[in-house]
């Protein structure tokens, strides 16, 4: 073997060794980036796909209490529902007819999120409150066929994104499949800049009143926009309870001081 051949082979070995170091370093950097992304997503989604909190407003005389069990009515500032790792499309007809009274806290089923909690007036004054649902994250347009049912003391309302075809309210309940007559229209989502999709007022909550609230979230299979392009999508919702005292109740409170 000639001396020149040995030099050439040694140079190739050194180049391969150097390239191997670069490859290992690159893979290590990519691994660290993936770990960081995982940790960020873990923190971001640590509360699950649905959470509810009380707005912190120290200027109001608060008598509002929120909790998820009648057996433990200790007020909480924030509640979180258990997550559903995979959600396939279903029909509203598949949901249990007693879904609002079957359990407390998280009671998810196959392909839907269900969460029941309570709002109680533990004070001495009547007040109103608003419930605000915001969509804080959405992937792959999963909200196109999303349904949110809110049941308060047995009275239900189904919310959905308006039809992209004409802007009309989507159907909440069909008599058969989506080609048949619509029996119940949904209430359209709002389109506020801050992500708010639902904003409703609950008026005249008297001292001692307790509202049982159930929130159900699913992908409606009868929605015309429920197509394969939604596969892999994700939605995260935050619900905020905002207390509102009337001028009369505030005057009553001030006169009692």
FILUM-366924 format. One line per 4 residues: number of its first residue (from 1); for each residue x, y, z of C-alpha. Coordinates in pm, 1 decimal. Example, Ala and Ser with C-alpha at 12.3 -4.5 7.8 and 13.67 -1.06 7.14 Angstrom:
2
1> 1230.0/-450.0/780.0; 1367.0/-106.0/714.0
END
This chain:
257
1> 0.0/0.0/0.0; 140.3/338.3/-102.8; 204.8/611.9/153.6; -30.0/849.0/-28.6
5> -316.4/599.7/8.2; -266.4/592.8/386.1; -282.8/972.5/406.2; -600.1/983.7/195.7
9> -771.2/718.4/410.4; -667.3/894.7/732.3; -814.2/1221.2/600.3; -1142.8/1044.1/518.3
13> -1158.1/890.7/865.0; -1099.0/1229.1/1027.0; -1370.9/1388.8/808.9; -1618.1/1113.5/899.2
17> -1533.8/1150.6/1267.8; -1581.4/1527.7/1244.5; -1909.9/1482.9/1057.4; -2025.0/1230.9/1317.1
21> -1965.3/1486.7/1593.5; -2171.4/1745.9/1402.5; -2453.6/1496.4/1352.0; -2455.3/1401.4/1721.3
25> -2453.6/1768.8/1821.4; -2739.1/1846.6/1580.7; -2947.4/1553.6/1711.1; -2881.5/1664.8/2069.2
29> -2996.8/2019.9/1990.6; -3312.5/1887.6/1818.8; -3382.5/1664.1/2118.7; -3348.4/1959.2/2356.0
33> -3583.6/2166.5/2137.0; -3842.7/1885.5/2140.7; -3814.4/1857.2/2519.0; -3869.3/2232.5/2556.9
37> -4171.7/2220.9/2323.0; -4314.1/1925.6/2518.7; -4272.2/2105.5/2851.8; -4432.5/2423.2/2716.4
41> -4730.3/2229.2/2580.4; -4756.6/2030.9/2903.9; -4778.2/2352.5/3103.8; -5012.1/2515.8/2853.5
45> -5255.2/2224.0/2855.4; -5207.0/2127.4/3220.6; -5561.7/2237.4/3306.4; -5716.0/2014.1/3042.2
49> -5945.3/2121.5/2758.5; -6196.9/2300.5/2978.9; -6160.4/2511.1/3292.9; -6382.9/2756.0/3480.3
53> -6274.0/3039.6/3709.7; -6422.3/3327.7/3906.2; -6321.7/3673.8/3795.3; -6118.3/3845.5/4065.5
57> -6286.1/4177.9/4132.3; -6215.3/4310.3/4480.9; -6438.0/4613.0/4425.7; -6753.9/4402.1/4455.1
61> -6904.0/4257.8/4772.0; -6871.6/3895.0/4684.7; -7117.6/3635.1/4803.1; -7061.6/3408.5/4503.6
65> -6918.3/3064.1/4572.3; -6815.2/2805.0/4312.8; -6751.2/2435.7/4381.1; -6794.0/2098.3/4208.4
69> -6953.2/1886.5/4483.2; -7254.9/1950.2/4702.9; -7082.7/1737.8/4967.8; -6785.9/1975.3/4969.9
73> -6919.7/2329.6/4912.7; -6586.8/2495.0/4991.2; -6552.3/2785.7/4742.8; -6284.2/2747.2/4475.9
77> -6135.9/3018.4/4257.0; -6066.0/2779.5/3967.4; -6195.4/2438.1/3857.2; -6064.4/2212.9/3578.6
81> -6231.2/1928.5/3393.1; -6049.8/1606.2/3310.8; -5921.1/1594.0/2956.5; -6030.5/1357.7/2679.7
85> -5724.1/1236.1/2492.2; -5916.2/1144.7/2174.7; -6255.7/1268.6/2061.4; -6433.5/1120.9/1762.0
89> -6749.6/1277.5/1622.3; -7080.9/1174.8/1776.2; -7444.4/1285.7/1762.3; -7620.0/1486.9/2028.8
93> -7867.1/1197.6/2038.8; -7594.7/973.6/2181.3; -7549.6/1184.8/2493.8; -7716.7/1053.4/2813.0
97> -8059.2/1207.8/2866.0; -7972.7/1270.7/3232.0; -7625.1/1406.7/3163.9; -7682.0/1715.2/3380.6
101> -7778.0/1518.6/3692.3; -7587.5/1189.8/3656.2; -7275.4/1307.8/3841.8; -7076.7/1601.9/3977.1
105> -6738.0/1728.3/3864.3; -6591.6/1552.5/3559.3; -6809.0/1277.0/3412.3; -6676.0/1245.5/3058.5
109> -6808.2/976.0/2829.8; -6702.5/824.5/2498.7; -6596.7/1116.2/2279.5; -6733.6/1402.2/2489.4
113> -6636.7/1621.1/2783.0; -6896.5/1667.3/3058.0; -6840.3/1879.5/3366.7; -7086.5/1974.4/3641.2
117> -7027.5/2242.0/3904.1; -7228.0/2473.4/4128.2; -7266.3/2848.3/4177.2; -7412.6/2951.0/4513.3
121> -7505.5/3286.2/4662.0; -7357.7/3252.1/5009.6; -7398.5/3621.3/5083.9; -7688.7/3830.0/5205.7
125> -7757.7/4023.1/4886.3; -7906.2/3940.7/4549.5; -7664.3/3961.1/4258.0; -7636.6/3881.7/3887.4
129> -7349.5/3701.0/3722.1; -7224.3/3654.5/3367.6; -7070.8/3338.3/3227.4; -6812.2/3399.8/2959.5
133> -6669.6/3113.4/2750.7; -6355.9/3191.8/2551.2; -6179.7/2971.7/2297.0; -5815.3/3009.4/2392.9
137> -5672.0/2757.9/2147.8; -5792.1/2582.7/1833.3; -5605.7/2354.9/1593.0; -5704.1/2230.3/1246.6
141> -6036.8/2419.2/1253.4; -6181.3/2177.3/1508.1; -6432.4/2445.3/1608.5; -6614.9/2414.0/1274.8
145> -6819.8/2119.0/1404.3; -6783.9/2191.7/1775.2; -7089.0/2190.1/2002.5; -7108.7/2331.0/2354.0
149> -7415.6/2254.5/2563.3; -7470.5/2453.7/2881.9; -7742.6/2328.8/3116.1; -7841.1/2550.3/3409.7
153> -8094.1/2403.2/3651.2; -8227.8/2172.3/3382.1; -8256.5/2437.6/3106.2; -8021.8/2363.6/2816.8
157> -7877.2/2577.2/2539.1; -7662.6/2439.1/2256.5; -7401.8/2669.0/2101.9; -7220.2/2625.9/1770.0
161> -7019.4/2820.2/1515.1; -7244.2/2978.3/1248.6; -7263.3/2808.1/911.6; -6976.8/2918.6/682.8
165> -7215.8/2890.6/388.4; -7465.3/3159.6/487.8; -7384.7/3267.2/844.0; -7705.2/3111.7/980.4
169> -7725.2/2919.5/1305.0; -7631.1/2552.6/1271.3; -7880.9/2283.7/1358.1; -7846.7/2145.8/1711.1
173> -8081.8/1849.7/1665.7; -8190.3/1680.9/1344.0; -8496.9/1461.2/1315.7; -8280.3/1200.0/1140.4
177> -7948.7/1257.0/970.6; -7826.1/1594.2/848.8; -8043.3/1578.7/535.8; -8365.8/1574.6/736.0
181> -8561.4/1848.2/911.9; -8395.7/2046.5/1187.7; -8582.3/2015.4/1516.9; -8370.1/2255.1/1722.5
185> -8145.2/2542.4/1617.7; -7824.1/2619.4/1800.8; -7728.9/2958.6/1942.2; -7440.9/3096.2/1729.0
189> -7098.5/3155.7/1879.2; -6993.5/3515.0/1922.0; -6686.3/3631.9/1729.7; -6520.9/3872.6/1973.5
193> -6159.6/3978.8/1932.6; -6066.9/3840.4/2275.6; -6183.4/3490.6/2178.2; -6519.3/3508.0/2357.7
197> -6771.9/3275.4/2193.8; -7041.1/3269.7/2466.6; -7149.9/3553.1/2695.2; -7473.7/3519.8/2890.6
201> -7625.7/3675.1/3202.2; -7784.1/3492.5/3494.3; -8001.9/3744.7/3673.6; -8152.0/3773.0/4022.1
205> -7956.4/3513.5/4216.8; -8105.7/3536.9/4564.1; -7922.0/3458.6/4891.5; -7915.2/3081.7/4935.3
209> -7980.5/3009.0/4564.9; -7769.8/2732.3/4411.5; -7728.7/2693.3/4034.7; -7632.1/2350.7/3902.3
213> -7435.4/2403.9/3580.5; -7330.6/2130.9/3337.5; -7108.1/2199.9/3036.3; -7085.5/1937.3/2761.0
217> -6842.6/1960.3/2467.5; -6836.1/1733.4/2162.1; -6784.2/1720.1/1784.1; -7121.8/1696.5/1611.5
221> -7112.0/1428.3/1343.1; -7427.6/1560.1/1174.3; -7268.2/1901.0/1115.0; -7200.4/1953.6/740.9
225> -6850.9/2080.0/832.5; -6762.7/1757.7/1017.3; -6511.0/1634.7/759.5; -6181.7/1442.5/762.5
229> -5978.2/1763.4/765.2; -6074.0/1808.8/1132.3; -5887.9/1492.1/1231.6; -5607.2/1575.8/1472.1
233> -5769.7/1902.4/1578.8; -5789.3/2035.9/1932.7; -5987.1/2300.6/2118.1; -5926.4/2455.9/2459.3
237> -6201.9/2647.6/2639.2; -6195.5/2871.6/2944.6; -6516.0/2971.0/3122.6; -6517.0/3272.0/3353.5
241> -6784.8/3361.2/3607.6; -6817.9/3738.0/3650.6; -7022.9/3867.8/3941.9; -7239.2/4176.3/3898.0
245> -7409.4/4354.4/4185.4; -7700.9/4585.1/4113.3; -7698.3/4944.3/4235.0; -7980.8/4855.6/4474.8
249> -7788.0/4568.7/4635.4; -7477.4/4783.4/4678.0; -7680.1/5058.1/4847.6; -7833.3/4796.6/5079.5
253> -7484.8/4673.7/5167.2; -7353.9/5024.7/5231.8; -7651.8/5114.4/5449.9; -7591.5/4804.4/5661.0
257> -7230.1/4903.9/5734.6
END
